Amino acid sequence: MGYNVRKHGNDTETTMKIRVIVTKERDRYWGEVLGLPACFVSGRTPAEVRSQARKAVALYFRAAATALKSPRRASDERRFVDVAV
């Protein structure tokens, strides 16, 4: 995994690079997204696997963020912090 940071005037854009292992099996390819447990994709070409991996990673992080959004009770000692990636 790696990060790129770009500045646009006063705005900063951060992107994350995630490595995908692409394997050919018969007439299809499948990819394993490293660092994200159980995140697999498939496609007819390596380019399709790359495209599917982008979508899968976005869904993975969206699902993780949704799971973390829970109502806060007065007795909770935990705090949620948003981090842009």
Secondary structure, DSSP 8 states (H G I E B T S, - for coil): -EEEEEEETTEEEEEEE--EEEEEETTEEEEEETTSTT-EEEESSHHHHHHHHHHHHHHHHHHHHHHH-----TT----------
